[in-house]
Amino acid sequence: MPDKVHCAHILVKTEQEAKIVADRLNKGEKFANIAKEVSLCPSGKRGGDLGIFTRGKMVKEFETSAFALQKGQTSAIVKTKFGYHIIKRLE
């Protein structure tokens, strides 16, 4: 298991918004473009890029999903206390 990952994410308020984002990704829209447009996280300005982080830095649900992804893979919708995330592993 890796001890650090490089991920980006898109954070929205509702599950419905997250489903719309997932649908847009499935249709081939670029992750970074959607993040810049709709993400509520300040990282959205960077295309959702969170940089490299280690275990213990993110809330449990987010971390579990992020560390389970393979390079280039995008997660299902992940609910945390902050809202609904879609996570993409960059490296």
C-alpha positions as CSV (number, residue, x, y, z in Angstrom):
1,M,0.0,0.0,0.0
2,P,1.3,3.4,-0.8
3,D,2.0,5.9,2.0
4,K,1.3,8.9,-0.1
5,V,-0.8,9.8,-3.2
6,H,-1.2,12.7,-5.6
7,C,-4.9,13.3,-6.1
8,A,-7.4,15.9,-7.4
9,H,-11.0,16.2,-6.4
10,I,-14.2,17.9,-7.2
11,L,-16.3,18.9,-4.2
12,V,-20.0,19.7,-4.5
13,K,-22.8,20.2,-1.9
14,T,-25.3,17.6,-2.9
15,E,-25.4,14.0,-4.2
16,Q,-27.4,15.2,-7.2
17,E,-24.7,17.6,-8.1
18,A,-22.1,14.9,-7.8
19,K,-24.1,12.6,-10.1
20,I,-24.2,15.4,-12.7
21,V,-20.4,15.7,-12.4
22,A,-19.9,11.9,-12.7
23,D,-22.1,12.0,-15.8
24,R,-20.1,14.8,-17.4
25,L,-16.9,12.8,-16.7
26,N,-18.4,9.7,-18.2
27,K,-19.1,11.7,-21.3
28,G,-15.5,12.6,-21.6
29,E,-15.2,16.1,-20.2
30,K,-11.9,16.9,-18.6
31,F,-11.7,16.5,-14.8
32,A,-9.7,19.7,-14.3
33,N,-12.2,21.8,-16.4
34,I,-15.2,20.6,-14.3
35,A,-13.3,21.2,-11.1
36,K,-12.5,24.8,-12.1
37,E,-16.1,25.3,-13.0
38,V,-18.0,23.7,-10.1
39,S,-15.8,22.6,-7.2
40,L,-16.5,24.3,-3.8
41,C,-12.9,23.6,-2.6
42,P,-10.2,26.3,-3.2
43,S,-8.3,23.5,-5.0
44,G,-10.8,23.9,-7.8
45,K,-8.9,26.8,-9.2
46,R,-6.0,24.4,-9.8
47,G,-8.2,21.9,-11.5
48,G,-8.9,20.2,-8.2
49,D,-5.2,19.3,-7.6
50,L,-4.6,18.6,-3.9
51,G,-1.0,17.8,-4.4
52,I,0.7,14.9,-2.7
53,F,-0.6,13.9,0.7
54,T,0.1,11.1,3.2
55,R,-2.2,8.9,5.3
56,G,-3.8,10.7,8.2
57,K,-4.1,14.1,6.4
58,M,-7.7,13.7,5.0
59,V,-11.0,12.6,6.6
60,K,-11.3,8.9,6.7
61,E,-13.8,8.4,3.9
62,F,-11.8,10.5,1.5
63,E,-8.5,8.9,2.4
64,T,-9.9,5.3,2.1
65,S,-11.1,6.1,-1.4
66,A,-8.0,8.1,-2.5
67,F,-5.6,5.4,-1.5
68,A,-7.6,2.6,-3.1
69,L,-7.4,4.3,-6.6
70,Q,-4.9,3.3,-9.3
71,K,-3.0,6.0,-11.2
72,G,-5.4,7.8,-13.6
73,Q,-8.5,6.2,-12.0
74,T,-11.5,8.2,-10.8
75,S,-13.6,7.3,-7.7
76,A,-17.2,6.8,-7.3
77,I,-19.0,9.5,-5.3
78,V,-17.5,9.8,-1.8
79,K,-19.6,11.5,1.0
80,T,-17.8,13.3,3.8
81,K,-18.8,16.0,6.3
82,F,-17.7,18.5,3.7
83,G,-20.0,17.3,1.0
84,Y,-19.7,15.0,-2.0
85,H,-16.4,14.3,-3.7
86,I,-15.2,12.7,-6.9
87,I,-11.5,11.9,-6.6
88,K,-9.0,11.3,-9.3
89,R,-5.6,9.8,-8.6
90,L,-3.0,11.7,-10.6
91,E,0.2,9.8,-9.7
